[in-house]
């Protein structure tokens, strides 16, 4: 597990709403994050339950753009039901501040607004769920 994902899961665990419950039904979620058709490494993906009864599930995409959501540090997936998808990504994340082409506040706006404000919703069903997302604000057609 990457350091960023561990920190993200810790934050969710500490600040999440609802109670963690072993009887809560979850399902595996995986997919690919792309930017103009190319895989994105380091995108932070969160599925936030619309009903607000449980905490969010989170992941970071790998070098192939693949992600697998975790509900906790030991439990994959997310609770069944409808979730808002939030994705953040800074294409200049690995660069020193003086080498960035765009300041962070502007770079994150390069992600499609729908993923920044959580207006994309998906339904997690009791099966392995696959959700692929193209996140560039102005994706090539």
Phi, psi and omega in degrees: 000135181287159179300316181300319180293319179299316178295317180298315179294321178298317179297318179296317180299318183283330186247355184297154177269163177077173181254147175282138189215123181298335182275354179295127180280127176235162178224148179296143178226131177216168179173191181229137175255127179233157177232108185052043176085352181260144180298145181248123174264134174091010174287139177261120185248131175229136171251115184253118181301131181295325183286347177070011184276342178224169179283172179282160171252151187217162177199165169239140179281147180270189184297338178265007181080002183279145174222156172223121183288147173238133176274328174213181182294342181241001186232119180278159174094197180213159178300150177296147178124190184273136181228147170270135181262125176239129180229128174242146181201134175243106183297347181250018187305323185271007182259150173295151182307321183283352179255357181290137176282333185222136176299153182310312183302328177275323183298318182292340177286351177287345175280138179313130182309325182301327180274338177281327183259000177076025182276353174274126179241143177228157177250121177272121181253167183281069180193178172285118182262135178239120179232115177257140183228133171262117191253355181296134181298324179235072182297143177293138180271000000 
